[in-house]
């Protein structure tokens, strides 16, 4: 493995260790690309390598992939963290200061779907605020097209759904 790729892996581990929530593929990629560290394809390979070596856990949902550092990743980071320069550490700090609130908000609205054993699909929608579940429900739809559509529209309509439910139930 090249020294540069090792630094990218350590940087990704450090980035994940400083987040108290899972980071999306988009968020991790944004850090590396906006900082002019590497390109999209290289960071995807770095993330895959970290998952394959069990240093990072990957969770796939209907419309998003998120990553969280594992205990093995934390152990590895502790062995190699001194290889990170002060400027990389500063970039990570600034990235969270600038984007942390928005990233937390993005990651607090999740959706997924999975096939039902009796036909159709279950759609699971979740909304959290400050790491507390605000709304969490699962319901059945007839087909995968409906499930995908609901998951896609959830992120942009969750507030309307939430307030509509409250209004209708009170």
N, C-alpha and C positions, 0 to 999 in steps of 0.2 A: 504494500500500500504506500502510496506517495505521502510525503510529509504534508503536502497541501490538503489532501483528502483527510488525513488524520486530524488536522486543524479544523476542517469543516465539521467532522464528526464530533469533536470535542465542543465546538461552538454550538452545534445543534443540541447536544446533551446539556450544555450550560443554559441555553435558551429555555429548554423544557424544564430544567430544574428550578428556574426562577419564576415559572408560572405556577400559580396554585390552582390551575384548571388546565384541561387538555387544550392543546393548540391545534388548530386546523392546518391542513396541508397548505392552504392559501396563506395563512398567517406566517408560517415558517418560511415558505417560499418568498413571501414579501420581504422578510428580514434580509435574506441572503441577496435577493435581487436589488432591493433599494439601497443596500450597502455596497453594491458592486463587488460582492464576494465571489459569486459564481453564477452560472446560468441555471435555468429551470431544470434541464435534464440532469445535470450533475447533482443538484440537491435532491431530486427524486431518487437517484441511485444511492446517495448518502442515507436517506431515510430508509430505503429498502434494506440496505446493509445493516443499519442499526436495528431494524425489526428482526431481520434474519438472525442476528447475534443476540437477540433477547434483551437488548439494552433499552429498547423503546417498545411500548405496547401500542398497537394500531387498532383503532376501532372504526369500522365502516358503517355508515348509515345510508339512508336512501340518497342523500344528496351531499354528503360530506364525509371526509376522512379526518379523524383526529388522532393525535399522538400524545402519549404521556410517558415520561421517563420511568423506568423500572428500578428496582433495588440494585440489579446488576449494572444498570446504566449509571446510577449514583456512585457505586463503587468504582467503576471505570473512570468516571469524571474526577473523583477524588485523587486517582493516581496520575492523571494527565492534565489537570486544570492549570498547572503552572506553565503549560505551553501556550496558553492564551495570553495575548498581549493586552496591555492596559487599554489600548484603543478598541479592541474587540469587546472587552468588558464594558467600556463606556458606551459603545454602540448598542449593546444589549440593554443597558440601563436606560438609555435615551429612547430606544424602541418601545420599551414598556411604559415609560413616562408619557410618550406621545400617543401610543395606541392601546394601552392597557385597558382603559375603561371601555372603549369601543369593542375590543377583542372579547372582553368578558361578556358584554351584551350580546355579541354575535353568537358566542358559544352557549348562551343561556337559553336559546331558542332551538330546540332540536325536534327532528321528526324522523320516523323510520317506518317501514312496513315489512311484513313477512307473510308468507302463505298460511292460510288456515288449513287445518287437517280435514275440515268439512267442506272445503271449497271457498273461493274468494280469498280476501286478504285482510289482515288486521293492520290498522294504521295506528301508530303510537305517536302522540304529540305531547311535547313537554315544554313548559316555560318556567324559568327560575329567575329569582331576583336575589342578588347577594348570596348566592349559593343555597338558597332556600327554594324548594319547590312551590310554585304559585299555582300552577295548573298542570295536571298530568292525567291524560286519559287515552284509552285505547278503544277503538270501535271497528266494526266490520264493514267492508265494502265488497261489491260484487266482483271487481276485476282489478288487475294490476294497473291498468291505465288510470283508473280512479284513484288508486293508492298513490301512484306517482304524482298525479296532479295535486292532490291534497298536500303531500309532503313538500312539493315545490311552492305552493301558495301559502303555506303555513308561515314561513319567515316574514313575508310582507303583510300578512293579515292577522297575526296572532293577537294584536291589541284589540282589533275590531271583534274578533271571536270572543275574547275574554270579556269585554264590556257588554257584548250582546248576551252572552250566557248569564252574566250577573243581572242584567236588566230583566231578562226573561224569567229568571228563577227567584227574584226578590218580590 
